[in-house]
Amino acid sequence: MAHTLAAAVSTLGPEMVTVCLDFDERVMRMGYGDLAAVELLRQVGVVVRSAPGMRTALVIVDGAGFSFTPTPLYLEPEPAPNAAPNAMRMSAAQVAEALARLSPAAKAIAIAQAPTLEEKRRIEALPDDVGSKEIANTGFNEVAASLKDAPPVRFDLARQVRVFEPYLQYVELSLTGASIQRHRLAIPKAIQELGGSRELEGRLRTTFELIEKGGKLSSKKLEDTLNEIRKNFTPSLGKDHGRVVLKAAKPHLVKRLDELGQKLKEHQAAVAAELQEHLDASRQQIVDYYLPTVKANPPDSLRGGLLAENPSDEDAKVWLETELNRVLPTAESMIQEMKLEARYKDVTFETLNEEGFLESVKAAFPRVNWDKAYKNFKAAGESLKSSDKKKD
């Protein structure tokens, strides 16, 4: 339409063309308008005015007027010529009154075109309802810069994504910090260099198991529950696609995760009562194991702080505990690291078009009518297909 209006300017003059719209970047991101069209009209001298919030479309040419609802291209494509009608023809009186209420310039045109003096006076008395203002250069440049920095998505692509948005979401579930039975302490280098016997060989090398495997502080039950939730609500689409959840089933998933979160809190409370004792016992085992070695062959870092020739039991113990305290966690810090997290991400156009994606979805959720969704998906991208043909 902008090109048609620009062509009309060459014969009518820019003062005879009135354009009023909601000039806002959000409007253009929804597909109600195009910056290039506004720029073209301004270049040929048309005064383009902005009426914030206006969504009703009105076209008046040579006294004939039509009122219609503009199509937000982000949501749906322009209707085909044989689609349901989306415009109403206006009477001559309605056209004149609409012009008068549109802008001062349009009102002047309506008054000039009025057939009688009485009609001219009636139009003069009509208020300007739209309340539009001319788009200033600063306002135009701000919108242009914003759209350049963050261009709107292709509307045909966005519509394809919206077909699947109500169905699916990617989801990542994680339980971190709860498996304290897997925590290992890295023995400080200063202690490793002391050497030692084969005693405690199962737990003590360069690292040390802080908690015995199979103990009641284990998080195995929590991990088993989370794996069951994953299996029931978030099937995998394969290593290239990740896990997804049906949005219809998401409330049930959230409920199960809330229940697991409560169990995690109970686990934390149970662990807190005994964990520090286990950590203290582990520290004592390491100290007892290395104490004779430290006394028999004191490291220089210990000798350098002694008044006596040889360290006492207490000297050796304090040195060992000081070294271990640099790396040994506290029960409180280990408990605070226990977290259950769920991260959700919506599908994107790229993932929808990945090879095997839709087939994997069908296999994961066989009771959903994916053929209907796929048909809508292809229909939403028809304009994309048409544009590709034009390029060819």
Secondary structure, 3 states (H helix, E strand, C coil): CHHHHHHHHHHHCHHHCCEEECCCHHHHHCCCCCHHHHHHHHHCCCCEEECCCCCCEEEEECCEEEEECCCCCCCCCCCCCCCCCCEEEECHHHHHHHHHHHCHHHHHHHHHHCCCHHHHHHHHCCCCCCCCEECCHHHHHHHHHHHHHCCCCCHHHHHHHHHHCCCEEEEEEEEECCCHHHCEEECCHHHHCCCCCCCCCCCECCEEECCCCCCCCCCHHHHHHHHHHHHHHCCECCCCCCEEEECCCHHHHHHHHHHHHHHHHHHHHHHHHHHHHHHHHHHHHHHHHHHHHHHHCCCHHHHCCCCCCCCCHHHHHHHHHHHHHCCCCCHHHHHHCCEEEEEEECCCHHHHCCCCHHHHHHHHCCCCCHHHHHHHHHHHCHHHHHHHHHHC
